[in-house]
Amino acid sequence: MTGRYDAVVIGAGHNGLVAALTLAEAGYRVLVAEAADQPGGALRSAELTQPGYVHDVFATNLNLFLGSAFYASHAGALEHHGFTVAASARPYASAFPDGTALGVTTDRDETLAELEAASPRDAAGWRELDALFERLSPVLFRAYAARAPSWELARAGLEAFKSARTSGMVTLGRLLLSSSRELVDEYLETDKAKALIAPWGLHLDFGPDVAGGAVFPFLEAFADQHGGMAVAKGGASTLVRALVGMLQEHGGELRTSTRVTRVVVRDGRAVGVELDTGERVSADRAVVAGVTPTALAGELLGQADLPGPIRRALSGYRYGPGTMMLHMSLSAPVPWAAGERLASFAYVHLAPYVDDLARAYADALAGRLPAEPLLVVGQTSAVDPTRAPDGGHTLWVQVRPLPATPPTRRRGGWADAAPRYAERVMQKLERYAPGIGEIVTGMAVLSPADLEREDANLVGGDSVSGSMHLRQNFLLRPAWGMSGYRTPVRDLWMIGAATWPGGGLNAVSGYQAAQHILRRRRRAW
Ligand SMILES: Cc1cc2nc3c(=O)[nH]c(=O)nc-3n(C[C@H](O)[C@H](O)[C@H](O)COP(=O)(O)OP(=O)(O)OC[C@H]3O[C@@H](n4cnc5c(N)ncnc54)[C@H](O)[C@@H]3O)c2cc1C
């Protein structure tokens, strides 16, 4: 082997960087090998459309990261390395075909007044959901941040049981098993109010009728109401640069444009990796793989390295539908039919209603391009005006959910279908914001295939690297026996969006796995 480290981390997504930094802080000699020509994975920003316009290429909303244990212990150092946040008190809204909109702000009374004007029952239901959030979210967020299984998770469950008693546990159980449609139908009356919560489900692969799909939209909708929405001031890459700077300060090494092609296993133990340059690098204490289960089982490990049942589970791991991104620079704020106030919200959902989400989800699963996809419109420069020159704006439109491969009579796949589908997306946007086409000064379109090309973990354009349905969530993510980041190969660990607690900038798996590696090593000494 030509290079010698204590730990090699595969992939410089935020989880890989967090794991590497945590190990480097403890004195490990760490190498991070990243296939792309820059670190960050699905977290980065670039001037995609025009000079001076900074776009978050993939993820934007940093709320999960800012709520993480890693951030709590590293906030000062991250700021020292140039990372600061810009926050919006107007996190999200939904717009409707009749030229109206509903918005959720951190001023609960303002949100309730808007709901009350249309339906007192919606306002009452929203109050009940908010009370439920206040009661259940401490337990749910604590469980979310714990390793699964772990004593911390067991303690969270026990304390939840003690404080909530049986009736509370029944409410929690029903919430965990409900679909987003069941949740909104139970509490809200009008289609418009329901359309404030249900679209969040399709940020993952929770079509409105998927069991277990209510929790994420519920938590996101009310956490945003309580805390607003935060983005990285100056672009997502400021966070990546800060993480890399801290890693290097602790002696860690990052190699970009370096793909790991194999984990070297000797006597059932991971001892290093092979790189696409042909070089072999040794890892004396740990290999930490921030890759997908299919890549781990299919390419990185040999047939004999994994027991049959685990290999089968990893190879059969399923991915959710894809996402397409339209990035735009604008010469004016979005001319919303619902009025200029809407241009001040961080996210605007256009589905418009729950039934439209259901149809779009069914289309994507059947391999069709939805006629009315969910458009998530991100008005990032409204949250962080430094993203564009004076008078200019940056905008992205996430188009969800889409099939991994488009049905096309020609053979060009997404390269062929994306430009025409982007036109259809712009036509839909034009119905809600007449005249938007005239203020677009630059555009970049990223199809689901482009997403995967940029980050191999976004398989088929799945933005969270694997379906979050119950069959591969919690203790089953990515497979039974591996949710605690251990693999059947000694000293080989798996982290990232395909492990518990799943996709999102939560920094959980990287931080938890690294701490677990350090604890185990300390015990071994
Ligand atoms: C369009 C989009 C929008 C999103 N919006 C949000 C949002 O607003 N908020 C939020 O919280 N989350 C969002 N997400 C989800 C979130 O970005 C991801 O879940 C998260 O970034 C995953 O981080 P990670 O560290 O686990 O892996 P990734 O960021 O996927 O990084 C994995 C890295 O590993 C590298 N890699 C893979 N295989 C190899 C190999 N063999 N050798 C070397 N390197 C390898 C890849 O190149 C990549 O850099 C979004 C995702 C997308 C795609």
The ligand as a Gaussian input file, in Angstrom:
#p B3LYP/6-31G(d) Opt

LIG

0 1
 C      -31.897000      18.621000      -5.296000
 C      -31.727000      18.313000      -3.842000
 C      -32.252000      19.170000      -2.882000
 C      -32.108000      18.883000      -1.534000
 N      -32.571000      19.781000      -0.617000
 C      -32.292000      19.584000       0.685000
 C      -32.522000      20.612000       1.631000
 O      -32.931000      21.728000       1.268000
 N      -32.263000      20.348000       2.939000
 C      -31.774000      19.139000       3.353000
 O      -31.582000      18.948000       4.569000
 N      -31.489000      18.159000       2.461000
 C      -31.718000      18.360000       1.152000
 N      -31.381000      17.412000       0.234000
 C      -30.835000      16.118000       0.695000
 C      -29.383000      16.251000       1.151000
 O      -28.700000      17.143000       0.326000
 C      -28.673000      14.911000       1.134000
 O      -29.453000      13.929000       1.767000
 C      -27.327000      15.034000       1.850000
 O      -26.535000      16.020000       1.232000
 C      -26.606000      13.702000       1.873000
 O      -25.350000      13.919000       2.431000
 P      -24.292000      12.751000       2.551000
 O      -23.089000      13.309000       3.205000
 O      -24.906000      11.590000       3.195000
 O      -23.957000      12.304000       1.043000
 P      -23.783000      13.094000      -0.310000
 O      -23.956000      14.549000      -0.135000
 O      -24.635000      12.416000      -1.310000
 O      -22.251000      12.870000      -0.641000
 C      -21.750000      11.616000      -1.019000
 C      -20.389000      11.865000      -1.666000
 O      -19.746000      10.608000      -1.852000
 C      -19.070000      10.652000      -3.106000
 N      -18.845000       9.259000      -3.536000
 C      -19.777000       8.310000      -3.809000
 N      -19.182000       7.151000      -4.151000
 C      -17.831000       7.374000      -4.080000
 C      -16.683000       6.560000      -4.306000
 N      -16.795000       5.277000      -4.682000
 N      -15.455000       7.117000      -4.142000
 C      -15.314000       8.409000      -3.742000
 N      -16.383000       9.231000      -3.529000
 C      -17.630000       8.714000      -3.685000
 C      -20.008000      11.427000      -3.994000
 O      -19.339000      11.973000      -5.116000
 C      -20.500000      12.517000      -3.022000
 O      -19.672000      13.652000      -3.057000
 C      -31.467000      17.691000      -1.122000
 C      -30.910000      16.844000      -2.082000
 C      -31.019000      17.157000      -3.427000
 C      -30.383000      16.257000      -4.450000

